[in-house]
Amino acid sequence: MPTPSVVAPVRGQLERRLGLWSALAVVIGSTIGSGIFRSPAGIADKLPGPLPMIAVWVAGGIFALCGALTMAEVASALPYTGGVYVFCRDGWGRLAGFLFGWGQVVMIRAASLGAIAITFAEYFFRVSGMNPQDPAHLMAVRWTAAGAIALTGAFNYVGVRFAATVSNVTVAAKYGGLVFIVIVAFAIGLPASHGGHYTPAMPAGSFTWPMFGLALVSTLWAFDGWADLAYNAGEVQDPGRNLPRALIGGTLAVIAIYLLANLAYLAVLPVEVMRHSKLVAADVAQAVIGPAGVVFVSVTVMISTFGTLNTVLFTSPRVFFAMADDGLFFKPVAKVHPRFGTPYVAIAMTAGFGVMYVLFFSFERLADAFVTAFLPFYLLAVAAVFRLRRRPDYAPSFRVPLYPFVPLLFIASVLYLLGNALVQPDSRWPTVIVLGLVASGIPVYYLTVGRVRE
């Protein structure tokens, strides 16, 4: 396939209104959502030992940091609306860009919104005194989740600055809430448990490489979001300077609080209890503070997940907007609201898909499907740096340190995760189905927009 020139898919249609702090808030707000409050139970079930559990979180952090460092370089050279779509398109051609957008439509963004919204709704029910796991409340939880998606979609519809303000406020609340949980767990829970539940560090049977790979997928769900700012690169002020700072600084801040949070959970709860704790942060607060702690944590998680919904609906519609402007999607999706200056058609479409998915699928299915579908495109976006560096007009303001080791480590990790998922009996067919849905975009491309030669 001929390699396209490096061009912006959108030229001046969206204003650059995001400063450094708002850009940092997008990175942190996109990443800290439901994962750190839901994923520890599944990870503890796969790796029932303190050391393997912490090790997989460290591995997830290194994975995210390698990706953020590489994408910081590519984004500083291609600061255009669309992010990973632009990196795939300019690195590997229009088919790769189309497939990323196709994957976003049929699986990735709708699954992400659904999983986050379900966590919001479950904690909302817990604050209200109802058991979200009660089968009688199943559809009520899902309709509440659908309502949260619709509301955050409305926030983003009416303006970038309003959505950014919501993101800034919720980021401060969610990060502060996690810091409070960490402090309380170490100050009260650690002495009460006589030094925490860190030993034995690696009980017999608590670590195998296949289970480590499956647990890492759950960890990556919690870390996902570090690249979402790139979707809004066309709206970041001084992108050559602010994009790398926000991507790297935000990722480091998330890694730090995630590791502290997991150590805090282990300070209060033994691994065997964590394995069955779907709402682990609330259970830690219950053990340390009592009912008041449960309410505080539940409200914190609600704010966290609501903020992440807002941020996802702030970032991901830019993919469809950029594709439409580039001739790879329905042209009306590239419309900008004459009053609010937002890609309102793309926002409404993204929210609509999220509502449909959340009404039919569980959290676990949505989270795993999201990670599996996104990994190949993360690989392509990061690997694009090798092709782009060979071009004479490639001029990034930031260059990834330890090149080419950092992007190669990221690529090797993705290949390991996908290969491991394909060989494990429990994950083989779900992985094949998800990847098959993404690959189904190939004939769609050649039957539609791919028939037109640029």
Order of alpha helices (4+ residues) and beta strands (2+ residues): alpha-alpha-alpha-alpha-alpha-alpha-alpha-alpha-alpha-alpha-alpha-alpha-alpha-alpha-alpha-alpha-alpha-alpha-alpha
